[in-house]
Amino acid sequence: MKAGLMTLVLCMALFASVCAHSDNGTAPAPLTCSVGPVEQTYGNTKWLVYSCDDGQSVVIVSAPGSPANPFVFRFMARPDGYVLQSKGTGERQYTAAAFGELKQLSAQDVAALVTMTRAGAGQ
């Protein structure tokens, strides 16, 4: 269990200092993505979803003990929708399967994830 927690902490650190998009030429603002988590399944693997303080972006971290561990996806909000990014060294068959499902999510689906994390944080 201790190793799983350490992996989760390392994964979160990968995207802990996420930068928001800035169109006005100023430096992008750092985001904190710590609202949640909500457990979801993508590619037949468990993932933990956290939303960010911009109210739009989400970080999806492989759950402790998952064969996809360590791996992180993030949906970064942009004026024209979202960009999906990923990073980690989890087993490719699991991370690729999750990526295949995540890239199909619409902007409304990502917004629903934000809502779910916020609802879970209020419990």
C-alpha positions in Angstrom: 0.0 0.0 0.0 2.9 2.4 0.8 4.3 1.8 -2.7 1.0 2.6 -4.3 0.7 5.8 -2.4 4.2 6.8 -3.3 3.4 6.1 -7.0 0.3 8.3 -6.8 2.3 11.1 -5.3 4.9 10.9 -8.0 2.3 10.8 -10.7 0.6 13.9 -9.3 3.9 15.6 -9.2 4.3 15.1 -13.0 1.4 17.5 -13.7 1.2 19.3 -10.3 2.5 22.6 -11.8 0.3 22.6 -14.9 0.1 25.9 -16.9 -3.1 27.4 -18.1 -3.3 28.8 -21.7 -2.9 32.5 -22.0 -3.9 34.4 -25.1 -3.0 37.9 -24.0 0.8 37.5 -24.1 1.2 37.2 -20.3 2.8 34.3 -18.7 0.5 31.4 -18.2 -0.9 30.9 -14.7 0.0 27.7 -12.8 -2.9 25.4 -12.1 -3.5 23.2 -9.0 -5.3 20.0 -9.8 -6.3 18.6 -6.4 -10.2 18.5 -6.4 -11.3 14.9 -6.1 -10.5 12.1 -6.8 -13.3 10.3 -8.5 -12.6 6.7 -9.6 -13.3 6.0 -13.2 -12.4 3.1 -15.5 -10.8 3.7 -18.9 -9.3 0.9 -21.0 -10.5 -1.7 -18.4 -8.2 -0.1 -15.9 -9.0 2.1 -12.8 -8.0 5.7 -12.8 -8.3 8.6 -10.4 -9.7 11.9 -11.8 -8.9 15.3 -10.2 -10.1 18.6 -11.5 -8.1 21.8 -11.5 -8.7 25.2 -10.0 -9.5 26.7 -13.4 -12.8 24.9 -13.2 -12.2 23.2 -16.6 -9.1 21.1 -16.8 -8.7 17.6 -15.3 -5.8 15.3 -14.5 -6.4 11.5 -14.7 -3.9 9.4 -12.6 -3.5 5.6 -12.8 -4.8 4.1 -9.6 -2.4 2.6 -7.1 -1.8 -1.1 -8.0 -2.9 -0.6 -11.6 -0.7 -2.1 -14.4 -0.9 1.4 -16.0 1.0 2.8 -13.0 2.7 5.2 -13.1 0.8 7.2 -15.8 -1.0 10.5 -16.0 -3.3 12.0 -18.6 -4.5 15.6 -18.5 -7.2 17.5 -20.4 -6.1 21.1 -20.6 -8.8 23.6 -21.4 -8.2 25.8 -24.5 -10.4 28.4 -26.1 -11.4 26.0 -28.8 -11.9 22.9 -26.6 -9.4 20.6 -24.9 -6.0 19.1 -25.6 -5.2 15.7 -24.2 -1.7 15.1 -23.0 -0.1 12.1 -21.3 3.1 11.1 -19.5 4.3 8.0 -17.7 5.9 4.6 -17.9 2.9 2.3 -17.2 2.4 -0.8 -19.3 1.6 0.4 -22.8 -1.3 -1.9 -23.5 -3.2 -0.4 -20.6 -2.2 3.2 -21.2 -3.0 2.9 -24.9 -6.4 1.4 -24.2 -7.2 4.3 -21.8 -5.9 6.8 -24.3 -8.2 5.4 -27.0 -11.2 5.9 -24.7 -10.2 9.3 -23.4 -9.6 10.8 -26.9 -13.2 10.1 -27.7 -14.5 12.3 -24.8 -16.2 15.5 -25.8 -15.9 18.8 -24.1 -19.2 18.1 -22.4 -17.8 14.8 -21.1 -14.7 16.5 -19.6 -17.0 19.2 -18.0 -19.0 16.3 -16.5 -15.8 14.9 -15.0 -15.1 18.3 -13.4 -18.6 18.3 -11.9 -18.2 14.8 -10.6 -14.9 15.7 -8.8 -16.5 18.8 -7.3 -19.5 16.8 -6.1 -17.2 14.2 -4.5 -15.1 16.9 -2.8 -18.2 18.2 -1.0 -18.8 14.9 0.8 
